[in-house]
């Protein structure tokens, strides 16, 4: 815990009021937002460890506000100052002159939102000596996409990473759960320590205890020497348990002891060993159902489900599928130069319309295969094995659109009422049972404490 608390936060002091889309982009890049209304009684709490950037939003500040702000700008010239201009202003008025002189860069929003965030990241990276934070750049390159679902994941990663608590990553197969775990580790105070991942379902049941917690020499037939387990090897770092729901009962008990007491015992020993690890777990199955069926310990579930990170399926990420496809093709061409250099219109339409049951992993495999078999410079839908007859009918597209609208309205109502199901039901004029049914239908996770 102490190591993670040493990470300075990135904070933007925004003089004005950013729009909702701007707030989302800042949160996804790991920025804490502090909005300030300039005035005679203006007070801004500056913490010395924060990486600070100041933004003057000239879309919302009148002349009196600028006059109140100017002395504060002159007093804090050590801060990086950035200016946001209205899109319809081509020639800044004279009243803005002094403020703009103090600003290093000017941006027109929303058109230049990406440029603003990138500039803020460079300012913060230049001010940090932490290589993990500097290389991150706030954008988490492995999690490509700019859909609202991905921006929400990025924002959650930046919130969860510095807090030394277990995180349960949920989602369908191929949605990038291990990438999310790697990002949590890279953004945490444990970034310089080991990150060890294991698929719990891939270890034979009789070897799980030994693989995870180690064994002593002679502990069982074939144990010719002592073995250091995964948790000891990751001391000071992070352990990622993929498919944690497949752990056998005795391993669940040992894992619970690690989480509760920070100790373990090697197989064949009764000597407790203290380990300092952060546990991240992932599952594509409903652990709640496994608990109800007696296949997973209830107390272990509550220990793992402290922070929960749902990974969205690719079919709910809109145009992210095209960004990912271009990214995968560029990466493949760097390793295996070939003729294919892009996708034709039919291929792009096919990728947007396909359901992607295998999610991002399936997209990667199809793009790599298509890059090999393509005869021309542009990959076709046939190369991707997404022929026209595989595309959904217009009726299916309409149903998908209706489902997305229904999901968005439900999520908006839940957020508006602090995930209070009763209040949400009254707002939507439906029963509480209907709200729960819609949450299950659209795979919306209700916070355990609400």
Buried (B, 14 or more C-beta within 10 A) or exposed (E): EEBBEEBBBBBBBBBBEBEEEBBBBBBBBBBBBBBBBBEEEBEEEEEEEBBBBBBBBBBBBEEEBBBBBBEBBEEBEEBBBBBBBEEEEEEBEEEBEBBBEBBEBBBBBBEBBBEBBBBBBBBBBEBBEBEBBBEBBBBBEEBBBBBBBBBBBBBBBBBBBBBBEBBBBBBBBBBBBBBBBBBBBBBBBBBEBBBBBBBBEEBEEEEBBBBBBBBBEEBEEEBEEBBEBBBBBBBEBBBBBBBBBBBBEEBBBBBBBBBEEEBBBBBBBEEEBEBBBBBBBBBBBEBEEBBEEEBBBEEBBEBBBBBBBBBBBBBBBBEBBBBBBBBBBEEBBEEEEEEBBEBBEBBBBBBBBBBBEBBBBBBBEBBBBBBEEBEEEBBBBBBBEBEEEEBEEEEEEEEBEEEBEEBEEBBEBBEEBEBBBEBBBBBBEBEEEEBBEBBEEBBBEBEEEE
